[in-house]
Amino acid sequence: MPATIGWQVDEAARATAIASHDIESLRDAANLKSITDFAAALCEVPIALVSLVEERRQTFIARTGLDATDTPRETSFCAFAMREDDIMVVPDARVDPRFAENPLVTGDPHIRFYAGAPLVADDGVPLGSLCVIDTKPRADLTPLQRQGLTTLAEQVMARLRDSRDAAAWRDSENASHRALTESHNRFRVLADSMPQMVWSTLPDGYHDYYNARWYEFTGMAEGSTDGIEWNGMFHPDDQERAFELWRHSLATGEPYQIEYRLRRHDGDYRWTLGRALPLRNDAGEIVRWFGTCTDVHEAKEASEEREIIAQELSHRIKNIFAVISGLIGFAARANPGFRSISDDLRERVMALGRAHDFVRPHSVQSRPSAAQGSLHGLLGELFAAYQPADAPRIMVSGNDVAIDDRSATPLALLFHELATNATKYGALSKDGGTITLECTTSDGQVTLCWTETGGPTIGAAPAAAGFGSQLMEMSAVRQLGGKMERDWRPEGLRVTIRVPQRSFSRS
């Protein structure tokens, strides 16, 4: 009966180790064949093998003097040799209890003498052996033959390590390639399913990808708009502007955003919103740009129509202010005793007109120089009539606050009243008098501090609140939901107004 192997090893670990060496690429490799040829010649034997012992068989990945490429594991001499620390020598297999009944001894190739140098991986996992076989019994190998066989086994292990490392590199490359291909395919599916046109460029701005939506919209052949050919798809009046802004983004890394007219497949130009952002690596370098084109034609036309309607409505409202002012003037001429009141009323109506003009929709030509929707901008418009050209007497400082049409009216009435009273009775009624208005924001509240200096000395607060004071109270408290305090100091009036910031703007 064949000898059985009682020595236990972790077969799962051995199978993994052997598989990692890409055995098929090593089979009959010339560099391994040269080792078995030399081993056979050195040891003066007819057979030399590089044998890897697998779970059920031993595979000869290099052989000299033997036609067989493998044998069952239970007949393997190398399964014993691979667990030794040194060369295992069997002088005569016929008298060795382990192998006496082995078919390889009793039959072809009639093994008598066997010497095997173990092949062990770096982590101690036994793989097989480099062995030499003779059909005649021999006492042993010579010292030189032992040294040579050990050296040749080390060379076999070097080839196996090279094969393992190459296989690991190929697996890594293949895994990376598969992951990249998978990611690329997912991106294409995602990009093609989007309603926007999607594109990407190299770091220098060379366009090398467009999704299906781009080609559907433009009707261009695939690849025909690569490079800088995309700019030819824009309206001639938009091409230079779009290209200049794109060059700026490439130079600075700033996001790209622009509206332009893009030619559709039927020849019509459609307003399109173009956007792009850079993708950076860990070093902060731009490795690619990703962008989208969104058809905004209907939205832009609707916006332009709304702006025309809003401007027309605003123009008519402004005319109403003019009509009201005219009616007041007409009434004053018909009733001379009404003149002082009418002048004051006309000033208030004109202040409302200026406030409305500031917050109404504007075209590029009619837009105020100060930021629209800004408290500082509105105050600048209101105070312009009270400011000498050479030396301003009302100084606005501190935080700016966003406003809208809801807050503009009470603010205009409030500060028009303060400025008018200062002109009649306060700091602006005397040369050299000045007013500071400081705006501060904190915890969702806006504080406006109006301070007059350099005017007439104030004796005491008025005994009764007049119409103007009631108007200010109505504006600050009822309409803006704030609080107002007046301090009648000898050096000038100080008014402190505290209003919730949400009252200034809906946004």
C-alpha positions in Angstrom: 0.0 0.0 0.0 1.2 3.6 -0.7 2.7 5.4 2.2 0.4 7.9 3.9 1.3 11.4 5.0 0.6 12.0 8.7 2.1 15.5 8.9 -0.7 18.1 9.0 -0.4 21.6 7.4 -2.9 24.4 6.8 -4.0 23.3 3.3 -6.1 26.4 2.8 -3.0 28.6 3.4 -0.9 26.4 1.1 -3.6 26.5 -1.6 -3.7 30.3 -1.4 0.1 30.6 -1.5 0.4 28.3 -4.5 -2.4 30.1 -6.4 -0.7 33.4 -5.8 2.3 32.3 -7.9 0.3 32.0 -11.2 1.4 28.3 -11.7 0.2 28.2 -15.4 2.6 31.0 -16.3 5.5 29.1 -14.7 4.8 25.7 -16.3 7.7 24.7 -18.5 9.3 28.1 -18.2 12.8 28.1 -19.8 14.5 29.6 -16.7 13.1 26.8 -14.5 13.9 24.1 -17.1 17.5 25.3 -17.1 17.6 24.7 -13.3 16.4 21.1 -13.5 18.8 20.4 -16.4 21.7 21.7 -14.3 20.5 19.9 -11.2 20.3 16.5 -13.1 23.8 17.1 -14.5 25.3 18.2 -11.2 23.9 15.2 -9.3 24.5 12.8 -12.2 20.9 11.6 -12.3 18.4 11.0 -15.2 15.5 12.9 -13.6 15.2 16.4 -11.9 11.9 18.1 -11.1 10.4 21.3 -9.6 7.4 19.9 -7.9 4.6 22.0 -6.2 2.5 19.9 -3.9 -1.2 20.8 -4.2 -4.2 19.4 -2.2 -4.8 16.3 -4.4 -1.7 16.2 -6.7 1.8 17.3 -7.2 2.5 19.4 -10.3 5.8 19.4 -12.1 6.2 23.0 -13.4 9.7 22.1 -14.7 11.1 18.7 -15.4 14.1 17.0 -16.9 14.0 13.3 -17.9 10.3 12.7 -17.2 7.3 13.0 -19.5 4.6 13.1 -16.7 3.4 16.6 -15.7 1.8 15.5 -12.4 1.1 12.6 -10.1 -1.4 12.0 -7.3 -0.4 13.6 -4.0 -0.5 10.2 -2.2 2.5 9.0 -4.3 4.5 12.2 -3.7 8.0 12.0 -2.2 8.1 15.9 -2.3 5.2 16.0 0.1 7.7 14.7 2.7 10.6 16.7 1.5 8.9 20.1 1.7 8.4 19.8 5.4 12.1 19.2 6.1 14.6 21.9 7.1 17.3 20.4 4.9 17.6 18.2 1.9 15.7 14.9 2.3 17.6 11.9 1.0 16.1 8.4 0.3 19.1 6.1 -0.6 16.9 3.2 -1.7 13.1 3.6 -1.8 12.6 -0.2 -1.9 13.7 -0.5 1.7 12.1 2.7 3.0 8.8 1.9 4.8 7.3 5.2 3.5 7.8 4.4 -0.1 8.4 0.7 -0.6 4.9 0.1 -2.0 4.7 3.4 -3.8 3.6 2.9 -7.5 6.4 5.2 -8.6 8.8 2.7 -6.9 7.2 -0.6 -7.9 6.4 0.8 -11.4 7.5 3.4 -13.9 9.8 5.4 -13.4 11.2 2.9 -10.8 12.4 5.4 -8.3 15.3 4.2 -6.2 17.3 7.2 -5.1 15.6 10.5 -4.2 17.0 13.8 -2.9 14.7 16.8 -2.4 15.5 20.4 -1.3 12.4 22.0 0.3 10.7 25.0 -1.4 9.3 27.2 1.4 7.7 30.6 1.0 8.9 33.6 2.9 6.0 33.2 5.4 7.0 29.6 6.1 4.3 27.9 4.0 5.8 24.8 2.3 5.2 24.7 -1.4 7.1 21.6 -2.7 10.6 20.7 -3.6 13.4 20.7 -6.1 14.3 17.0 -6.4 16.7 14.7 -8.2 15.8 11.1 -8.9 17.8 8.0 -9.9 16.7 4.6 -11.0 19.7 3.1 -9.0 20.2 3.2 -5.3 22.9 5.7 -4.0 24.3 6.3 -0.6 24.0 10.1 -0.7 24.9 13.2 -2.5 28.4 14.6 -2.4 28.9 17.8 -0.3 29.2 19.8 -3.6 26.0 18.3 -4.9 24.2 19.1 -1.7 25.4 22.7 -1.8 24.5 23.0 -5.5 21.0 21.6 -5.0 20.4 24.0 -2.1 21.6 26.9 -4.2 19.4 25.8 -7.1 16.3 25.6 -4.8 17.0 29.2 -3.7 17.0 30.2 -7.4 13.7 28.4 -7.9 12.2 30.3 -5.0 13.5 33.6 -6.5 11.6 32.7 -9.7 8.5 31.9 -7.8 8.6 35.2 -5.9 9.0 37.1 -9.1 6.0 35.3 -10.5 4.0 35.9 -7.4 4.9 39.7 -7.4 4.1 39.9 -11.1 0.7 38.2 -10.6 -0.1 40.5 -7.6 0.8 43.5 -9.8 -1.4 42.3 -12.6 -4.3 41.6 -10.2 -3.9 45.1 -8.8 -3.8 46.6 -12.2 -6.8 44.6 -13.4 -8.7 45.5 -10.3 -7.9 49.2 -10.8 -8.8 49.0 -14.4 -12.1 47.2 -13.6 -12.9 49.8 -10.9 -12.1 52.6 -13.2 -14.1 51.1 -16.0 -17.0 50.5 -13.6 -16.8 54.1 -12.3 -16.6 55.4 -15.9 -19.6 53.4 -17.0 -21.6 54.5 -13.9 -20.7 58.2 -14.7 -21.8 57.8 -18.3 -25.1 56.2 -17.3 -25.7 59.0 -14.7 -24.6 61.8 -17.1 -26.8 60.4 -20.0 -29.8 60.2 -17.7 -29.6 63.9 -16.7 -31.8 66.5 -18.3 -28.7 68.8 -18.6 -26.0 68.7 -21.1 -22.8 67.4 -19.3 -19.2 67.9 -20.4 -15.7 67.6 -19.0 -12.3 68.8 -19.9 -8.6 68.2 -19.2 -6.9 70.6 -16.8 -5.9 72.8 -19.7 -9.5 73.2 -20.8 -9.5 70.7 -23.7 -13.0 69.3 -24.0 -12.9 65.6 -24.3 -16.3 64.4 -23.2 -20.0 65.3 -23.7 -23.0 63.3 -22.7 -25.7 62.1 -25.0 -27.9 65.1 -24.2 -25.3 67.4 -25.8 -25.3 65.6 -29.0 -29.1 65.3 -29.0 -29.5 69.0 -28.4 -26.8 70.2 -30.9 -27.3 67.5 -33.5 -23.5 67.4 -33.9 -21.5 64.3 -34.7 -19.8 62.6 -31.7 -16.3 64.1 -31.2 -16.9 67.0 -33.6 -17.0 69.6 -30.7 -13.9 68.3 -28.9 -11.1 70.7 -28.1 -12.2 74.3 -28.6 -14.8 73.6 -31.2 -17.5 74.0 -28.6 -17.3 77.8 -28.9 -18.5 77.6 -32.5 -21.8 76.4 -31.2 -22.5 79.7 -29.5 -24.2 82.7 -31.0 -21.5 84.9 -32.7 -22.3 87.7 -30.4 -21.6 85.5 -27.3 -18.5 83.6 -28.5 -15.8 86.1 -27.4 -17.5 86.8 -24.1 -17.9 83.0 -23.3 -14.3 82.2 -24.3 -12.8 85.1 -22.3 -14.7 84.0 -19.2 -13.6 80.4 -19.7 -10.0 81.4 -20.1 -10.3 83.4 -16.8 -11.6 80.3 -15.0 -8.8 78.2 -16.4 -6.2 80.7 -15.2 -7.6 81.3 -11.7 -9.5 78.0 -10.9 -12.6 80.1 -10.2 -16.0 78.5 -11.0 -17.3 79.2 -14.5 -20.8 80.5 -15.0 -22.4 82.3 -17.9 -25.6 82.7 -19.9 -25.2 82.4 -23.7 -27.2 81.4 -26.7 -26.5 77.9 -27.9 -27.4 76.7 -31.4 -29.9 73.8 -31.4 -30.0 71.1 -34.0 -32.7 72.9 -35.9 -30.6 76.1 -36.2 -32.4 78.1 -33.5 -30.4 79.7 -30.7 -31.6 78.9 -27.2 -30.5 80.7 -24.0 -28.4 78.4 -22.0 -26.9 78.5 -18.5 -23.3 77.2 -18.5 -21.6 76.2 -15.3 -18.3 74.4 -14.5 -16.3 73.5 -11.4 -12.8 72.2 -11.1 -11.9 68.7 -9.6 -8.7 68.9 -7.6 -6.4 66.2 -6.3 -5.0 66.0 -2.7 -2.3 68.5 -3.6 -4.9 71.0 -4.7 -4.0 70.7 -8.4 -6.9 70.8 -10.9 -7.1 67.4 -12.6 -10.3 67.9 -14.6 -13.2 70.3 -15.1 -16.8 69.1 -15.0 -19.6 71.3 -16.4 -23.3 71.4 -17.4 -25.4 73.4 -19.9 -29.0 74.0 -18.9 -31.6 75.2 -21.3 -33.1 78.3 -19.6 -34.7 79.8 -22.7 -38.3 79.8 -21.5 -37.4 80.9 -18.1 -35.3 83.8 -19.4 -38.0 85.0 -21.8 -40.5 84.8 -18.9 -38.2 86.8 -16.7 -37.7 89.5 -19.3 -41.5 89.7 -19.7 -42.0 90.0 -16.0 -39.3 92.7 -15.9 -41.1 94.7 -18.6 -44.4 94.4 -16.8 -42.8 95.3 -13.5 -41.1 98.3 -14.9 -44.3 99.5 -16.6 -46.3 99.0 -13.4 -43.5 100.8 -11.4 -43.6 103.7 -14.0 -47.3 104.1 -13.5 -46.9 104.1 -9.7 -44.3 106.7 -10.0 -46.7 108.7 -12.2 -49.3 108.4 -9.4 -46.9 110.0 -7.0 -46.3 112.8 -9.5 -50.1 113.2 -9.9 -50.7 113.3 -6.1 -47.9 115.9 -5.8 -49.5 117.9 -8.5 -52.9 117.7 -6.9 -51.4 118.9 -3.6 -49.8 121.9 -5.4 -53.0 122.7 -7.2 -54.9 122.6 -4.0 -52.3 124.9 -2.4 -52.6 127.5 -5.2 -56.4 127.4 -4.8 -56.2 127.7 -1.0 -53.2 129.9 0.0 -53.7 129.2 3.7 -53.0 125.5 2.9 -49.6 126.2 1.4 -47.4 125.5 4.5 -49.1 122.2 5.0 -49.1 121.3 1.3 -45.3 121.9 1.0 -44.7 119.5 3.9 -47.1 116.9 2.4 -45.5 117.2 -1.0 -42.1 116.5 0.5 -43.4 113.4 2.2 -44.9 112.1 -1.1 -41.6 112.8 -2.9 -39.7 110.9 -0.2 -42.1 107.9 -0.8 -41.4 108.3 -4.6 -37.7 108.1 -4.0 -38.1 105.0 -1.8 -40.2 103.3 -4.4 -37.8 104.2 -7.2 -35.0 102.7 -5.2 -36.6 99.3 -4.6 -38.6 98.9 -7.8 -37.3 96.6 -10.6 -34.7 98.3 -12.8 -33.0 97.7 -16.1 -29.2 97.9 -16.3 -29.5 101.5 -17.4 -31.9 102.7 -14.7 -30.4 100.8 -11.8 -29.2 103.1 -8.9 -25.5 103.3 -8.4 -25.9 102.2 -4.7 -26.7 98.6 -4.2 -30.4 97.9 -4.7 -32.1 96.4 -1.7 -29.5 98.0 0.6 -30.4 100.2 3.7 -27.3 102.4 3.1 -28.3 102.8 -0.5 -31.8 103.9 0.3 -30.6 106.3 3.0 -28.1 107.8 0.5 -30.9 108.4 -2.0 -33.1 110.0 0.7 -30.4 112.2 2.2 -29.1 113.4 -1.1 -31.4 116.5 -1.0 -30.0 117.5 2.4 -26.3 117.1 1.5 -24.1 119.9 0.3 -21.9 118.8 -2.6 -18.7 119.8 -1.0 -19.1 118.6 2.6 -21.7 116.0 3.6 -23.6 116.7 6.8 -25.4 113.4 7.3 -22.9 110.5 7.8 -24.2 106.9 7.6 -21.9 104.2 9.1 -21.9 100.7 10.5 -23.5 97.5 9.1 -25.6 97.5 6.0 -28.9 95.7 6.0 -30.9 94.2 3.1 -34.3 95.8 2.6 -37.2 95.2 0.2 -40.4 97.0 -0.9 -42.2 96.2 2.3 -39.7 98.1 4.6 -38.7 100.8 2.2 -41.9 102.9 2.7 -41.9 103.1 6.5 -38.1 103.7 6.4 -38.4 106.5 3.9 -41.2 108.2 5.9 -39.2 107.8 9.2 -35.9 109.2 8.0 -37.5 111.9 5.8 -39.2 113.2 8.9 -36.0 113.2 10.9 -34.1 114.9 8.2 -36.8 117.5 7.6 -37.1 118.3 11.3 -33.3 118.6 11.6 -33.4 121.1 8.7 -36.1 123.2 10.3 -35.2 122.9 14.0 -32.1 120.8 14.6 -28.5 120.3 13.5 -29.1 121.1 9.8 -30.7 124.5 10.6 -27.3 125.9 11.5 -24.1 126.0 9.5 -21.7 123.4 10.8 -24.3 121.2 12.3 -24.0 117.5 11.5 -25.8 114.2 11.9 -24.5 110.7 12.3 -26.6 107.6 11.7 -24.9 104.4 13.0 -26.4 101.0 12.0 -25.5 97.9 14.1 -26.8 94.4 13.9 -26.8 91.9 16.8 -28.8 88.8 17.6 -31.3 89.3 14.9 -31.9 93.0 15.7 -31.0 96.2 13.9 -30.2 99.3 16.0 -30.3 102.7 14.2 -28.8 105.6 16.3 -29.5 109.1 14.9 -27.4 111.7 16.6 -27.5 115.5 16.0 -24.7 117.9 17.0 -23.9 121.5 16.3 -27.5 122.7 16.1 -29.5 125.0 18.4 -29.4 124.2 22.1 -32.4 122.2 23.0 -34.3 123.2 26.2 -36.7 120.4 26.7 -38.8 117.9 24.9 -42.0 119.2 23.1 -45.0 119.2 25.4 -47.1 117.3 22.8 -46.3 115.0 19.9 -47.1 116.5 16.6 -48.2 114.8 13.3 -44.5 114.2 12.4 -43.8 112.5 15.6 -46.9 110.3 15.3 -45.9 109.5 11.7 -42.4 108.4 12.9 -44.0 106.3 15.7 -46.3 104.6 13.2 -43.4 103.8 10.8 -41.0 102.5 13.4 -43.4 100.7 15.8 -46.5 99.7 13.9 -45.1 99.0 10.5 -41.6 97.7 11.3 -42.5 96.2 14.7 -39.7 98.1 16.5 -39.2 100.5 19.4 -38.1 104.1 19.3 -36.6 106.2 22.0 -35.9 110.0 21.8 -33.4 111.8 24.0 -33.7 115.6 23.9 -30.1 116.4 24.9 -28.9 120.1 25.1 -26.3 119.4 22.4 -28.8 117.8 20.0 -31.5 115.2 19.5 -30.6 111.5 19.7 -33.1 108.9 18.4 -32.5 105.2 18.9 -34.6 102.8 16.9 -34.5 99.1 17.4 -36.2 96.9 14.8 -36.1 93.0 14.2 -33.9 92.3 11.2 -36.6 90.1 9.7 -38.8 93.3 9.3 -36.3 94.7 6.7 -36.5 92.0 4.2 -38.5 88.8 3.5 -35.4 86.8 2.5 
